[in-house]
Amino acid sequence: MNNTQDKILTCSDCGQQFTFTASEQEFFAKKGFTDPSRCPDCRAARKAARSGGSDYHGGSSSTGERQMYPAVCAQCGKETEVPFKPTGDRPVYCSDCYQQQRGGTSSRGSSYGGGRSSGGGGGRSSSSSGGGRSRW
């Protein structure tokens, strides 16, 4: 249908040549994008650097580790860690108190919480323990 042919382009970052395939050209044109100035590897590296570890928007970071922030539970006063930066305008709860709060109310997102307690756990696990996750 379209007689587009592959193009050889030069990456503006690393200087290497790369192929901009006919199907990629069609896709870019359909989306209204200009031709890429970076090779796929440099585009991927730039994208990873741009996320800067702040990958809380539904994805998971390449290491599987989520950025945690220290907080003090508004209910019991215990030190905890939460997967967001507390701003002070809403209460933050440790895992135990957050579960109690969730059980007592039916409105989702009414308060921050679901953090990891600093006591008794020994250390941070890189696996997904589920204890530090909150539903939004």
Steps between C-alpha positions, in 0.01 A plus 500: 500500500767751605836495322698620800853358519733457796717803580848503650521773766785614726443521875548850640626357832743218415564569128416144396288432196168322547219384276168681512281230347210560265253373761650732763473792256134419438435478873678831568309671217168362623570638851625833364856445630814628328781262404698385804834671563625225734559128446277253689767439767551872569122558499459223759786638712354851485155371596644307797699805616194723465294282734771559761383219729167670554306215356194504722254543213397141462826348380784339680858620500770293335634390839157415639574724799256784573616832643387513862472808724520518881187602688352489849163330545231756582318250723762310703813716444708209367766572237410351162581523129250580228526488115422871459644822636277615788399864463359550849151596384354154567569237766740213427459162670722196559382171348314389813316828555428536128332159501291607801405823320402309186287260698316785670410701188376414156633806315813426300781749507371694799844493661856412419652189642604144455863562582762259618570506870864544597463277805501121502557446129876475513565670168363584165423219264547551129217262429142611486376443852169674450520656846604839368244529226192712514206498264419823320 
